[in-house]
């Protein structure tokens, strides 16, 4: 899992070297840990798998929880098939 984080950070640096990034690997409920990480952050960037509204109501959505509860601006990147 650490290599995925390192690859993601390298990709951000390749496209936007002026952006400071921080990677963090923690155990716990995704939404709660992301909201906790938002404290003091300039921005929280999360992806969205695109399950749709019905699945979101049934399963909940950690990206939705981040938008509602984060302490900084949140950028949600939609699943590739949902991008226009």
C-alpha positions in Angstrom: 0.0 0.0 0.0 2.9 2.3 0.7 4.0 2.1 -3.0 0.5 3.3 -4.1 0.9 6.4 -1.9 4.4 7.0 -3.2 3.2 6.7 -6.8 0.3 9.1 -6.2 2.6 11.7 -4.6 5.1 11.3 -7.5 2.2 11.8 -10.0 1.1 15.0 -8.3 4.6 16.3 -8.2 5.0 15.5 -11.9 1.9 17.6 -12.9 2.1 20.3 -10.2 5.5 20.5 -8.6 4.6 23.6 -6.7 1.9 21.8 -4.7 2.9 20.6 -1.3 1.5 17.1 -0.7 1.5 14.9 2.4 0.8 11.2 2.3 -0.5 9.4 5.4 -1.3 5.7 5.9 -3.7 5.0 8.8 -6.1 2.3 9.9 -9.7 3.1 10.6 -13.0 4.2 9.0 -12.1 6.0 5.8 -14.5 9.0 6.3 -13.5 9.5 10.0 -9.8 9.4 9.2 -10.1 11.7 6.2 -12.1 14.2 8.2 -9.5 14.0 11.0 -6.8 14.6 8.4 -8.6 17.7 7.2 -7.9 19.6 10.4 -5.4 22.2 9.6 -5.2 21.2 5.9 -5.4 23.6 3.0 -7.5 21.2 1.0 -8.6 17.6 1.0 -8.7 15.8 -2.3 -10.7 12.6 -2.6 -11.9 10.3 -5.4 -15.4 9.1 -6.0 -16.1 5.6 -7.3 -19.5 6.7 -8.8 -21.9 4.1 -7.3 -24.8 6.5 -7.9 -27.4 8.1 -5.7 -29.2 4.9 -4.7 -26.1 3.0 -3.7 -24.9 6.1 -1.8 -28.1 6.1 0.2 -27.7 2.4 1.0 -23.9 2.2 1.5 -23.1 5.7 2.5 -20.3 7.6 0.8 -17.0 8.5 2.5 -16.4 11.2 0.0 -19.9 12.7 0.8 -19.1 12.5 4.5 -15.8 14.4 3.8 -17.7 17.2 2.0 -20.2 17.5 4.9 -17.7 17.3 7.8 -14.2 18.3 6.7 -12.6 21.4 8.3 -11.1 22.5 5.0 -12.3 22.8 1.3 -12.8 19.4 -0.3 -12.2 18.6 -4.0 -14.0 15.4 -5.1 -12.6 13.9 -8.3 -15.3 11.9 -10.0 -14.8 8.4 -11.4 -13.4 8.6 -15.0 -16.7 7.4 -16.6 -18.6 10.2 -14.8 -16.3 13.1 -16.0 -17.6 15.4 -18.7 
